[in-house]
Amino acid sequence: MPNVNQKDQQNYDIIIVGAGPAGVSTALHLAKLAPEFVYRTLILEKARHPRPKLCGGGILPDAEFILRSLDLDINEIPHVDVDWARFDFDGQGMRMRGEKGGRFAFRTIRRYEFDAWLAGKARERGFTILENTTVKKIDVHETEVVVTTDRGEYHAVAVVGADGSNSLVRRAIIPHEDTHVARLLEIVTEPRPERSFHIQADSYFDFVYVPQGILGYSWDFPALENGKPVRVRGIYDSNVYPVNSDVSLREAMADEFNRHGYELEEYKLEGHPLRWFDPKSIFSSRRVLLAGDAAGVDALFGEGISIALGYGGFAARALRDAFARQDFSFGDYRRLILGSEMGKSLRRRTWWAKFYYHLRWRGFQRLVWHHLGAVVTWVMQHFMIGWARRGKRQA
Ligand SMILES: Cc1cc2nc3c(=O)[nH]c(=O)nc-3n(C[C@H](O)[C@H](O)[C@H](O)COP(=O)(O)OP(=O)(O)OC[C@H]3O[C@@H](n4cnc5c(N)ncnc54)[C@H](O)[C@@H]3O)c2cc1C
């Protein structure tokens, strides 16, 4: 129920813009931390679940840890247990599992299923998600935020911008900003085990195009679509430096397809940006919080599902505390993020992305992926993943 009165259905305490993992996680964490807000929160979503979302769908153990803490079990939806994550350069490399001693590297889901499932859980817990409603404008006033949509105007005490990498909410509080955006292309194909040299149970990250100026990797993940095995393939360019690449993303993707016995022209190629984390960035302003891609995720690999779920927990805590203190400056939100295990992991990933993608010569790439596998595994397992569990232990 809205906070003002029954007649005025457009006044809420909290409006969350975007029903992706960041927005829905904010809601689910709120239901746990401060259930009194469930009926005083409105989630606005421009699409309708199940909606398409370009994504490799790789779910790391951190995401599953957060889901379990919210009493959610990913086994309820179709997924694939990826045996090994392989990191290659020039046809050789290393392999690792997500957690030391883990049974698998990570899992893959398809986002239309995952996000619809998550949104369903928020609805079951009492939240209202208004779909097919696009937020067009955010005006922050002294005592409220006015959210203008294509279906009318809504008012809130505080707003969470969980509206992805092209976030309108972010642009409302930080105008004229077009940096820190990675580029990604993706295609879902049928498996061709007879033509591809990839092991079908494994996922691949290939850094073959780094020396040519693509500051990222091509990926190939196994997944399930409508019950059938598929391969989700794509290419990631972190863009952590301005570089004049020798190849375009499309050319690199075509080359990658060729190497595995596919013709790029036969498929529909789609792209989407990804905002990466900068510790110096702005994460909130008066009455407004940013979460997920709108705030910034992993620069090194473009991993953002677990991070979006993680942001949800911090946004919910900041909201609960703001209402308790009746102080909506959200001055502590930045400290909350940067001081958290997730924030530390994100900081390290941005640092590593800038370091690693700077050293683009072939000899260095060979050294890292052909000879330093044990070191890379140790760094990843201790400093980049596992932050959700470490954060819980500290809390
Ligand atoms: C090609 C690609 C591959 C990726 N692969 C992986 C991977 O394998 N593993 C991984 O962990 N991460 C991956 N990522 C990153 C991951 O997809 C994102 O980090 C994650 O989706 C962030 O979640 P979010 O909730 O912040 O944003 P989103 O998932 O983008 O959700 C934002 C929501 O807001 C809605 N919205 C947007 N604007 C408005 C508006 N104006 N009004 C109302 N609603 C609005 C959108 O419809 C959407 O539902 C990939 C990203 C890309 C682009």
The ligand as an ORCA input file, in Angstrom:
! r2SCAN-3c Opt
* xyz 0 1
  C      26.607     -9.465    -23.854
  C      26.718     -9.496    -22.353
  C      27.131    -10.675    -21.726
  C      27.206    -10.720    -20.320
  N      27.560    -11.905    -19.739
  C      27.571    -11.990    -18.376
  C      27.818    -13.232    -17.734
  O      28.003    -14.281    -18.362
  N      27.834    -13.251    -16.367
  C      27.621    -12.137    -15.627
  O      27.679    -12.219    -14.384
  N      27.366    -10.946    -16.220
  C      27.311    -10.850    -17.562
  N      27.003     -9.653    -18.163
  C      26.681     -8.511    -17.315
  C      25.260     -8.616    -16.780
  O      24.364     -8.893    -17.836
  C      24.845     -7.298    -16.116
  O      25.876     -6.882    -15.262
  C      23.554     -7.464    -15.324
  O      22.486     -7.670    -16.193
  C      23.271     -6.199    -14.474
  O      21.991     -6.281    -13.910
  P      21.141     -4.927    -13.659
  O      19.924     -5.359    -12.927
  O      22.009     -3.887    -13.086
  O      20.773     -4.404    -15.112
  P      19.874     -5.078    -16.235
  O      19.961     -6.542    -16.166
  O      20.246     -4.396    -17.499
  O      18.400     -4.673    -15.813
  C      17.953     -3.356    -15.946
  C      16.445     -3.375    -16.085
  O      15.986     -2.023    -16.136
  C      15.009     -1.900    -17.143
  N      15.031     -0.506    -17.599
  C      16.029      0.118    -18.277
  N      15.698      1.409    -18.503
  C      14.475      1.603    -17.952
  C      13.597      2.715    -17.875
  N      13.925      3.899    -18.397
  N      12.397      2.567    -17.238
  C      12.057      1.359    -16.693
  N      12.861      0.269    -16.747
  C      14.044      0.391    -17.358
  C      15.445     -2.890    -18.220
  O      14.371     -3.272    -19.054
  C      15.978     -4.038    -17.362
  O      14.978     -4.987    -17.058
  C      26.921     -9.571    -19.557
  C      26.528     -8.389    -20.179
  C      26.417     -8.344    -21.567
  C      25.974     -7.075    -22.232
*
